[in-house]
């Protein structure tokens, strides 16, 4: 069915049909409704590809992602998809099975061949998997945006969560409940986020005169099982442990399970704080004190920022700052029953 056939059925010109399809305001309401009804009755669907060729725009964003099995990355992608849809973009999603890839050239060329207008690189920094950006940035023909933090200065615009603030916030809350022997179960320490949460834990303890010891640190892998094993190891290394900052809620579930098996009352014997505020965390027993990350907001903001960069690229007169825009969203503390009540507020 062509636009001409729709025009004949509605008794209007093809230009009017075009205005209705593009939601132009210069169409009488009665005509607009009649055309919409005809489109519905005869089953007309606009040719998106043809429209893109005419407008010189694909209105498609490339998204490179990893780790949708994890809570954080999956929420970021949800934010990206919802905001892209609101702004009239479709997304072409490339899921990587391994976050450390040397095949960046192939990935970028594949996306460019699909005429994407911009790229969101939504892969956590793990090891050295972002080294490519420093060398390739000057040659990128379209805007590229990072989501999640980055060690060292970024050469590309970036939206992420302040993970060091997460560590400081959780540890500060445990200190405020009166605990001093506060251990940490980190995420895998080749992840930048895990490193930053540990850094925040360390900084907070040192600022309040608490000695930081290696035996208070156990590395996990984001899973509940590693959280359970992590608590056993922490208690073996430091039997006088009073509290533990667990770097995600899944591992915190394992910590709660281990504490129950060992007869440790939570929070009376062991105060616990996690990270993520997953929907189930309010239903753990006891309900988990945790840190909420603005993950969907990070994904949505990345799309908004990328859309602005795309608009600037299409307007030669626009001045583009040579310094990439870096936005770190602040986390929020969600206090529940797994941590001791605050008795001495920590600044």
VMD Tcl script that draws the C-alpha trace (Angstrom):
set ca {
  {0.00 0.00 0.00}
  {1.44 3.35 -1.04}
  {0.96 6.85 0.30}
  {-0.86 7.70 -2.93}
  {-3.49 5.02 -2.26}
  {-3.97 6.37 1.26}
  {-4.47 9.87 -0.16}
  {-7.09 8.63 -2.66}
  {-8.96 6.71 0.07}
  {-8.99 9.73 2.38}
  {-9.78 12.24 -0.36}
  {-6.76 14.42 0.35}
  {-3.38 15.12 -1.22}
  {-0.25 13.04 -0.66}
  {1.30 16.12 1.00}
  {-1.48 16.07 3.61}
  {-0.84 12.37 4.27}
  {2.84 13.16 4.76}
  {2.01 15.93 7.23}
  {-0.21 13.57 9.24}
  {2.42 10.82 9.30}
  {5.01 13.31 10.55}
  {2.61 14.80 13.15}
  {2.79 18.26 11.58}
  {0.60 20.87 13.31}
  {-0.67 22.42 10.05}
  {-3.46 19.85 9.52}
  {-7.07 20.38 10.59}
  {-8.06 18.07 13.46}
  {-10.96 16.57 11.49}
  {-8.68 15.81 8.52}
  {-6.00 14.41 10.81}
  {-8.46 11.99 12.44}
  {-9.94 10.93 9.06}
  {-6.49 10.16 7.65}
  {-5.52 8.23 10.77}
  {-8.69 6.15 10.47}
  {-7.99 5.40 6.79}
  {-4.41 4.39 7.61}
  {-5.72 2.02 10.27}
  {-8.42 0.54 8.03}
  {-6.24 -0.18 5.00}
  {-3.13 -1.18 6.99}
  {-0.66 1.34 5.66}
  {2.81 1.34 7.28}
  {5.40 4.02 6.42}
  {8.61 2.80 4.78}
  {11.10 3.71 7.49}
  {14.10 2.91 5.32}
  {12.87 5.13 2.49}
  {12.14 7.95 4.92}
  {15.65 7.61 6.37}
  {17.18 7.89 2.91}
  {15.14 11.00 2.15}
  {15.95 12.66 5.47}
  {19.59 11.54 5.41}
  {19.19 10.06 8.89}
  {18.83 6.49 10.13}
  {17.65 7.52 13.62}
  {19.43 4.41 14.90}
  {21.91 4.18 17.78}
  {24.46 1.42 18.10}
  {24.79 -0.07 21.60}
  {27.68 -2.35 22.57}
  {26.97 -4.13 25.86}
  {28.06 -6.94 28.13}
  {26.81 -8.57 31.32}
  {23.01 -8.51 30.98}
  {22.97 -11.37 33.51}
  {24.09 -8.79 36.08}
  {21.62 -6.37 37.64}
  {23.54 -3.17 36.88}
  {24.19 -3.57 33.14}
  {20.65 -4.82 32.51}
  {19.14 -1.73 34.16}
  {21.43 0.55 32.17}
  {20.27 -1.04 28.90}
  {16.64 -0.62 29.98}
  {17.26 3.10 30.49}
  {18.96 3.36 27.09}
  {16.11 1.63 25.26}
  {13.35 3.65 26.94}
  {15.02 7.03 26.36}
  {15.97 6.16 22.78}
  {12.34 5.28 22.06}
  {11.15 8.57 23.56}
  {13.54 10.51 21.33}
  {12.52 8.59 18.22}
  {15.60 6.37 17.89}
  {15.77 2.64 17.41}
  {18.78 0.76 18.76}
  {21.02 -1.86 17.23}
  {22.35 -3.98 20.11}
  {25.68 -5.82 20.02}
  {26.09 -8.17 23.00}
  {29.62 -9.29 23.78}
  {30.27 -12.65 25.44}
  {33.63 -11.47 26.78}
  {34.16 -7.89 27.98}
  {37.85 -7.86 27.07}
  {37.87 -7.83 23.30}
  {40.54 -6.92 20.79}
  {38.01 -6.85 17.97}
  {36.95 -3.24 18.45}
  {37.66 -2.31 14.81}
  {35.27 -4.99 13.57}
  {32.55 -3.92 16.03}
  {32.77 -0.26 15.09}
  {32.92 -0.95 11.35}
  {29.88 -3.21 11.63}
  {27.90 -0.46 13.34}
  {29.06 2.19 10.89}
  {28.00 -0.06 8.00}
  {24.50 -0.07 9.50}
  {24.45 3.74 9.35}
  {24.05 4.27 13.09}
  {24.20 7.93 14.06}
  {26.00 7.41 17.35}
  {27.33 4.63 19.58}
  {26.89 3.90 23.29}
  {29.67 1.72 24.69}
  {27.91 0.14 27.69}
  {30.64 -2.27 28.75}
  {32.08 -2.03 32.29}
  {35.77 -1.22 32.40}
  {37.44 -4.55 33.07}
  {41.20 -4.88 32.87}
  {42.46 -2.87 29.90}
  {39.36 -3.17 27.71}
  {39.05 0.59 27.04}
  {42.61 1.26 25.94}
  {41.39 1.43 22.33}
  {39.57 4.70 22.98}
  {42.75 6.72 23.52}
  {44.16 5.76 20.12}
  {40.95 5.82 18.07}
  {39.10 8.88 19.42}
  {40.43 11.38 16.83}
  {39.38 9.12 13.95}
  {35.83 8.29 15.05}
  {33.42 9.60 12.37}
  {30.36 9.64 14.67}
  {29.85 10.46 18.36}
  {30.61 7.69 20.88}
  {29.49 7.75 24.53}
  {30.77 5.61 27.40}
  {28.43 4.36 30.14}
  {30.02 3.40 33.50}
  {33.14 4.88 35.01}
  {36.67 4.79 33.70}
  {40.07 4.64 35.35}
  {42.11 7.70 34.46}
  {41.01 10.55 32.17}
  {38.42 9.72 29.54}
  {38.91 10.81 25.93}
  {35.20 10.31 25.21}
  {32.04 11.64 26.89}
  {31.02 9.45 29.82}
  {28.02 8.85 32.07}
  {28.40 6.67 35.15}
  {27.75 6.18 38.85}
  {30.13 7.51 41.53}
  {31.27 4.12 42.83}
  {33.77 5.56 45.28}
  {30.85 7.44 46.86}
  {29.01 4.10 47.12}
  {31.82 2.64 49.23}
  {32.05 5.74 51.41}
  {28.29 5.93 51.92}
  {27.83 2.29 52.93}
  {30.88 2.29 55.21}
  {29.89 5.60 56.78}
  {26.46 4.20 57.62}
  {27.98 1.11 59.28}
  {30.33 3.35 61.29}
  {27.37 5.48 62.34}
  {25.75 2.37 63.82}
  {28.72 1.93 66.12}
  {30.68 -0.74 64.22}
  {34.47 -0.41 63.91}
  {35.63 -3.79 62.65}
  {34.10 -3.42 59.18}
  {35.10 -5.91 56.50}
  {34.42 -5.77 52.78}
  {33.51 -8.40 50.20}
  {34.52 -6.81 46.92}
  {33.42 -7.61 43.42}
  {36.05 -9.06 41.05}
  {38.91 -6.61 41.36}
  {39.62 -6.40 37.64}
  {36.30 -4.47 37.45}
  {36.72 -0.70 37.84}
  {33.47 -0.50 39.83}
  {34.72 -3.06 42.35}
  {38.01 -1.20 42.76}
  {36.23 2.10 43.36}
  {33.83 0.67 45.95}
  {36.80 -0.77 47.84}
  {38.58 2.59 47.58}
  {35.55 4.35 49.10}
  {35.46 1.80 51.97}
  {39.17 2.34 52.65}
  {38.99 6.14 52.50}
  {36.01 6.30 54.86}
  {37.67 4.08 57.47}
  {40.97 5.95 57.30}
  {39.26 9.34 57.64}
  {37.65 8.15 60.88}
  {40.82 6.77 62.37}
  {39.99 3.10 61.80}
  {42.93 0.85 60.94}
  {42.49 -0.82 57.53}
  {43.83 -4.38 57.44}
  {44.19 -6.79 54.53}
  {42.44 -9.51 56.54}
  {39.26 -7.42 56.37}
  {39.16 -7.77 52.57}
  {37.80 -10.75 50.60}
  {37.28 -10.76 46.83}
  {33.95 -12.05 45.48}
  {32.58 -12.50 41.96}
  {29.14 -10.81 42.30}
  {27.35 -14.15 43.01}
  {25.48 -15.16 46.18}
  {27.74 -18.18 46.57}
  {30.85 -16.00 46.65}
  {29.17 -13.82 49.28}
  {28.50 -16.84 51.47}
  {32.06 -18.12 51.11}
  {33.35 -14.59 51.60}
  {31.77 -14.26 55.04}
  {33.19 -17.60 56.13}
  {36.63 -16.40 55.03}
  {36.28 -12.99 56.69}
  {35.29 -14.53 60.01}
  {38.14 -17.00 59.79}
  {40.57 -14.12 59.20}
  {38.92 -11.70 61.65}
  {36.68 -13.44 64.25}
  {35.87 -10.09 65.91}
  {34.18 -8.79 62.74}
  {31.31 -6.44 63.56}
  {30.02 -5.41 60.14}
  {30.54 -6.07 56.46}
  {30.09 -3.92 53.38}
  {29.11 -6.27 50.55}
  {29.68 -4.85 47.07}
  {26.38 -6.03 45.62}
  {23.04 -7.34 46.87}
  {23.44 -10.81 45.35}
  {26.55 -11.40 47.41}
  {24.81 -9.87 50.44}
  {22.14 -12.57 50.12}
  {24.91 -15.16 50.47}
  {26.28 -13.29 53.51}
  {22.86 -13.35 55.18}
  {22.59 -17.08 54.49}
  {26.04 -17.75 55.98}
  {25.31 -15.59 59.04}
  {22.12 -17.56 59.69}
  {23.96 -20.89 59.40}
  {26.61 -19.68 61.83}
  {24.07 -18.40 64.34}
  {25.16 -14.78 63.91}
  {22.25 -12.42 64.52}
  {21.84 -9.64 61.95}
  {22.27 -6.80 62.78}
  {22.95 -7.41 66.52}
  {26.06 -9.53 65.92}
  {26.81 -8.51 62.34}
  {25.68 -5.35 60.58}
  {25.38 -5.70 56.78}
  {25.03 -3.25 53.86}
  {24.86 -4.14 50.16}
  {24.71 -2.32 46.82}
  {22.10 -2.14 44.02}
  {18.72 -2.11 45.82}
  {17.50 -5.01 43.69}
  {13.71 -5.51 44.04}
  {14.23 -8.64 46.16}
  {16.47 -6.88 48.71}
  {13.46 -5.52 50.63}
  {12.30 -9.13 51.09}
  {15.57 -10.64 52.35}
  {15.54 -11.52 56.03}
  {16.23 -9.21 57.59}
  {15.46 -6.67 54.86}
  {18.74 -5.42 53.42}
  {20.23 -1.99 53.91}
  {21.68 -1.14 50.52}
  {22.83 1.59 48.14}
  {20.60 2.50 45.22}
  {22.40 3.29 41.98}
  {20.63 5.47 39.41}
  {21.28 2.92 36.68}
  {18.29 3.62 34.43}
  {19.00 7.33 34.79}
  {22.58 6.70 33.63}
  {21.36 4.89 30.51}
  {18.78 7.57 29.76}
  {21.26 10.40 30.29}
  {23.73 8.72 27.95}
  {21.10 8.76 25.18}
  {20.23 12.41 25.86}
  {23.88 13.45 25.76}
  {24.51 11.41 22.61}
  {21.48 12.97 20.91}
  {22.94 16.43 21.62}
  {26.29 15.38 20.16}
  {24.53 14.07 17.04}
  {22.69 17.38 16.64}
  {25.96 19.30 17.06}
  {27.70 17.11 14.48}
  {24.97 17.97 11.96}
  {25.30 21.70 12.68}
  {28.77 22.85 11.58}
  {28.28 26.24 13.27}
  {27.92 24.63 16.71}
  {31.01 24.88 18.88}
  {31.94 21.49 20.38}
  {34.03 21.53 23.55}
  {37.36 19.70 23.17}
  {36.95 18.47 26.77}
  {34.60 15.46 26.95}
  {31.58 15.83 29.22}
  {31.86 13.55 32.28}
  {28.76 12.95 34.43}
  {28.89 10.81 37.59}
  {25.48 10.28 39.18}
  {25.33 10.13 42.97}
  {24.03 7.01 44.79}
  {21.38 6.94 47.53}
  {21.38 5.08 50.86}
  {18.35 2.85 51.52}
  {18.25 1.96 55.23}
  {16.51 -1.26 56.28}
  {16.86 -3.75 59.13}
  {20.14 -5.52 58.29}
  {22.23 -2.68 59.77}
  {22.35 -1.23 63.27}
  {20.43 2.02 63.87}
  {22.50 5.18 63.60}
  {23.82 6.23 67.01}
  {26.60 8.60 65.99}
  {26.10 10.27 62.62}
  {29.20 10.19 60.43}
  {29.82 13.34 58.34}
}
mol new
graphics top color blue
foreach p $ca { graphics top sphere $p radius 0.5 }
foreach p [lrange $ca 0 end-1] q [lrange $ca 1 end] { graphics top cylinder $p $q radius 0.2 }
display resetview
